[in-house]
Amino acid sequence: MGNASAKAVEVKVSETPAPANTDKPKLKPCCACPETKRARDACIIEHGEENCGPLIEEHKACMRKMGFNI
């Protein structure tokens, strides 16, 4: 029942915060650029993806400006 040969494993957790990186997005992708996302999604639903190229590109540009690699 009691296993005398079992060893305790110690795990160290770093408490140091990651260095601030200005290039890292501050928002999740789902929350960034809501205006362009809304317009893009509405266009895709109503007209199909193939007919919404400019809105898709506008949203991609906004996401890149926010720091996302798209």
C-alpha distances in whole Angstrom, upper triangle without the diagonal:
4,6,9,12,12,15,17,20,23,25,29,31,35,37,40,42,43,47,50,51,54,54,51,52,51,51,48,51,51,52,55,58,58,62,62,59,61,64,63,60,63,65,63,62,66,68,65,63,66,69,67,67,68,66,63,64,65,61,60,62,61,58,59,60,57,55,54,54,56
4,6,9,9,12,14,17,20,23,26,29,32,34,38,40,41,45,47,49,53,53,49,50,50,49,48,50,50,52,54,58,58,62,62,59,61,64,62,60,63,65,63,63,67,68,65,63,66,69,67,67,68,66,63,64,64,61,59,62,60,57,57,59,56,54,53,53,55
4,6,6,9,12,15,18,21,25,27,31,33,36,38,40,43,46,48,51,51,48,49,48,48,47,49,49,51,53,57,57,61,61,58,60,63,61,59,63,65,62,62,66,67,64,62,65,67,66,65,67,64,61,62,63,60,58,60,59,55,56,58,55,52,51,51,53
4,6,8,11,14,17,21,24,27,30,33,36,38,40,43,46,48,51,51,48,50,49,49,48,50,51,52,54,58,59,62,62,60,62,65,63,61,65,67,64,64,68,69,66,64,67,69,67,67,68,66,63,64,64,61,59,61,60,56,57,58,55,53,52,52,54
4,6,10,13,16,19,22,26,29,31,34,37,38,41,44,46,49,49,46,48,48,48,46,48,49,51,53,56,57,61,61,58,60,63,61,60,63,65,62,63,67,67,65,62,65,67,65,65,66,64,61,62,62,59,57,59,58,55,55,56,54,51,50,50,52
4,7,10,13,16,19,22,26,28,31,33,35,38,41,42,46,46,43,44,44,44,43,45,46,47,49,53,53,57,57,54,56,60,58,56,60,61,59,59,63,64,61,59,62,64,62,61,63,61,57,58,59,56,54,56,55,51,51,53,50,48,47,47,49
4,6,10,13,16,19,22,25,28,30,32,35,38,40,43,43,40,42,42,42,41,43,44,45,47,51,52,56,55,53,55,58,56,55,58,60,58,58,62,63,60,58,61,63,61,60,61,59,56,56,57,54,52,54,53,49,49,51,48,45,44,44,47
4,6,10,13,16,19,22,25,27,29,32,35,37,40,41,38,39,39,39,38,41,42,43,44,48,49,53,53,50,52,56,54,53,56,58,56,56,60,61,58,56,59,61,59,58,59,57,54,54,55,51,50,51,50,46,47,48,45,43,42,42,45
4,6,10,13,16,19,22,24,25,29,32,33,37,37,34,36,35,36,35,37,39,40,41,45,46,50,50,47,50,53,51,50,53,55,53,53,57,58,55,53,56,58,55,55,56,53,50,51,51,48,46,48,47,43,43,45,42,39,38,39,41
4,7,10,13,15,18,21,22,26,29,31,34,35,32,34,33,34,33,36,37,38,40,43,44,48,48,46,48,51,50,49,52,54,52,53,57,58,55,52,55,57,55,54,54,52,49,50,50,47,45,46,45,41,41,43,40,37,37,37,40
4,6,10,13,15,18,19,22,25,27,31,31,28,30,29,30,30,32,34,34,36,40,41,44,45,42,45,48,46,45,49,51,49,49,53,54,51,49,52,54,51,50,51,49,46,46,46,43,41,42,41,38,38,39,36,34,33,34,36
4,6,9,12,14,16,19,22,24,28,29,26,28,27,29,28,31,33,33,34,38,40,43,43,41,44,47,46,45,48,50,48,49,53,54,51,49,51,53,50,49,50,48,45,45,45,42,40,41,40,36,36,37,34,32,32,32,35
4,6,9,11,13,16,19,21,25,26,23,25,24,25,25,28,30,30,31,35,36,40,40,38,40,43,42,42,45,47,45,46,50,51,48,46,48,50,47,46,47,44,42,42,42,38,37,38,36,33,33,34,31,28,28,29,32
4,5,8,10,13,16,18,22,23,21,23,22,24,24,27,29,29,30,33,35,38,39,37,40,42,41,41,44,46,45,46,49,50,48,45,48,49,46,45,45,43,41,40,40,37,35,36,34,31,31,31,29,26,27,28,31
4,6,9,12,15,18,21,23,20,22,21,23,23,27,28,28,29,32,34,37,38,36,39,42,41,41,44,46,45,46,49,50,48,46,48,49,46,45,45,43,41,40,40,37,35,36,34,31,31,31,28,26,27,28,31
4,6,9,12,15,18,20,18,20,19,22,23,26,28,27,27,31,33,36,36,35,38,41,40,40,43,45,44,45,48,49,47,45,47,48,45,44,43,41,39,39,38,35,34,34,32,29,29,29,26,24,25,26,30
4,6,8,12,15,16,14,16,15,18,19,22,24,24,24,27,29,32,33,32,34,37,36,36,40,41,41,42,45,46,44,41,44,45,42,40,40,38,36,35,34,31,30,30,28,26,25,25,22,20,21,23,27
4,6,9,12,13,12,14,14,16,17,20,23,22,22,25,28,31,31,30,33,35,34,35,38,39,38,40,43,44,42,39,41,42,39,38,37,35,33,32,32,29,27,27,26,23,22,22,20,17,19,20,23
4,6,10,12,11,14,14,17,19,21,24,23,22,25,28,30,30,30,33,35,34,35,38,39,39,41,44,44,42,39,41,42,39,37,36,35,33,32,31,29,27,26,25,22,21,21,19,16,18,20,23
4,6,9,8,11,11,14,16,19,22,20,19,22,25,27,27,27,30,32,32,33,36,37,36,38,41,42,40,37,39,40,36,35,34,32,30,29,28,26,24,23,22,20,19,18,15,14,16,18,21
4,5,6,9,10,13,15,17,20,19,18,20,23,26,25,25,28,30,29,30,34,34,34,36,39,39,37,34,36,37,34,32,31,29,27,26,25,23,21,20,19,17,15,15,13,11,13,15,18
4,6,8,9,12,15,16,19,18,16,18,21,23,23,23,26,28,27,29,32,32,32,35,37,37,36,33,35,35,31,30,28,27,25,24,22,21,19,18,16,15,13,12,10,9,12,14,17
4,6,9,12,14,14,18,17,15,16,20,22,21,21,25,26,25,26,30,30,30,32,35,35,33,30,31,32,29,27,26,24,23,21,20,18,16,15,14,12,10,10,9,6,9,10,14
4,6,9,11,12,15,15,13,15,18,21,20,20,23,25,24,25,28,29,29,31,33,34,32,29,31,32,28,27,26,24,22,21,20,18,16,16,14,12,11,11,9,6,8,10,13
4,6,7,8,12,11,9,12,15,17,17,16,20,22,21,22,25,26,26,28,30,31,29,26,28,29,26,24,23,21,20,19,18,15,14,14,12,9,9,9,6,5,6,9,12
4,7,9,12,10,9,12,14,17,18,17,20,22,22,22,25,27,27,28,31,32,31,28,31,31,27,26,25,23,22,21,20,17,16,16,14,11,12,12,8,8,10,13,15
4,6,8,6,6,10,11,15,15,14,17,19,19,19,22,24,24,25,28,29,28,25,28,28,25,24,24,21,19,20,18,15,15,16,13,10,12,12,8,9,9,13,15
4,5,5,6,10,11,15,15,13,16,19,18,17,21,22,22,23,26,27,26,23,26,27,24,23,23,20,18,19,18,15,14,16,13,10,13,14,10,11,9,12,13
4,5,5,8,10,13,12,10,13,16,14,14,18,19,18,20,23,24,22,20,22,23,20,20,19,17,15,15,15,11,11,13,11,8,11,12,9,10,8,10,10
4,6,8,8,12,12,9,11,14,13,12,15,18,17,18,21,22,21,19,22,22,19,20,20,17,15,16,16,12,13,15,13,10,14,15,12,13,11,14,13
4,7,6,10,11,9,11,14,14,14,16,19,19,20,22,24,23,21,24,24,21,21,21,17,16,17,16,12,14,15,12,10,14,14,11,13,12,15,15
4,6,9,9,8,11,13,13,14,17,18,18,20,22,23,22,20,23,23,19,19,18,15,14,15,13,10,11,12,8,7,10,10,7,10,9,13,13
4,6,6,6,9,10,11,12,14,16,16,18,20,21,21,18,21,20,17,17,15,12,12,12,10,7,9,10,6,7,10,10,8,11,11,14,13
4,6,5,6,9,10,10,12,14,15,16,18,20,19,18,21,20,17,17,16,13,13,14,12,9,12,13,10,10,14,13,12,15,14,17,16
4,5,5,6,9,10,11,12,14,16,17,18,19,17,20,19,15,16,14,11,12,13,10,9,12,13,10,11,15,14,13,17,16,19,17
4,5,5,6,8,10,11,12,14,15,16,16,14,17,16,12,12,11,7,8,10,7,5,9,10,8,9,12,12,12,15,15,17,15
4,6,5,6,8,10,10,12,14,15,15,13,16,15,12,13,12,9,8,11,9,6,9,11,9,10,13,14,13,16,14,16,14
4,6,5,6,9,10,11,12,14,14,14,17,16,12,14,14,10,11,13,12,9,13,15,13,13,17,17,16,19,18,20,18
4,6,5,6,9,10,11,12,13,12,15,13,10,12,11,7,9,12,10,9,12,14,13,14,17,18,18,20,19,21,18
4,6,5,6,9,10,10,10,9,12,10,7,9,9,5,6,9,8,7,10,12,12,13,16,17,17,19,17,18,15
4,5,5,6,9,10,10,9,12,12,9,12,12,9,9,12,12,10,13,15,15,15,18,19,19,21,19,20,17
4,5,5,6,8,9,10,13,12,10,13,13,10,11,14,14,13,16,18,17,18,21,22,22,24,22,23,20
4,5,5,6,7,8,10,8,6,10,10,8,9,13,13,12,15,17,17,18,21,22,22,24,22,23,20
4,6,5,4,5,8,8,6,9,11,9,9,13,14,13,15,17,18,18,20,22,22,24,22,22,19
4,6,6,8,11,10,10,13,15,13,13,16,17,16,18,21,20,20,23,25,25,27,24,25,22
4,6,9,11,10,10,13,15,13,14,17,18,17,20,22,22,23,25,27,27,29,27,27,24
4,7,8,6,7,11,13,12,13,16,17,17,19,21,22,22,25,26,27,29,26,27,23
4,6,6,7,10,13,12,11,15,16,16,17,20,21,21,23,25,26,27,25,25,21
4,5,5,7,10,10,8,12,14,13,14,17,18,18,20,22,23,24,21,21,17
4,6,6,10,11,10,12,15,15,15,18,20,20,21,24,25,26,23,22,19
4,6,9,9,10,12,14,15,16,18,19,20,22,24,25,26,24,24,20
4,6,6,6,9,10,11,12,14,16,17,19,20,21,23,21,21,17
4,6,5,6,9,10,10,12,14,15,16,18,20,21,19,19,15
4,5,5,6,9,10,10,12,14,15,16,18,20,19,19,15
4,5,5,6,9,10,11,12,14,15,17,19,17,18,15
4,5,5,6,9,10,11,12,14,15,17,15,15,12
4,5,5,6,9,10,10,12,14,15,14,14,10
4,5,5,6,9,10,11,13,15,14,14,12
4,5,5,6,9,10,11,13,11,12,10
4,5,5,6,9,10,11,9,9,7
4,5,5,6,9,10,9,10,8
4,5,5,6,9,9,11,10
4,5,5,7,5,8,7
4,5,5,5,6,6
4,5,7,9,10
4,6,9,11
4,7,9
4,6
4
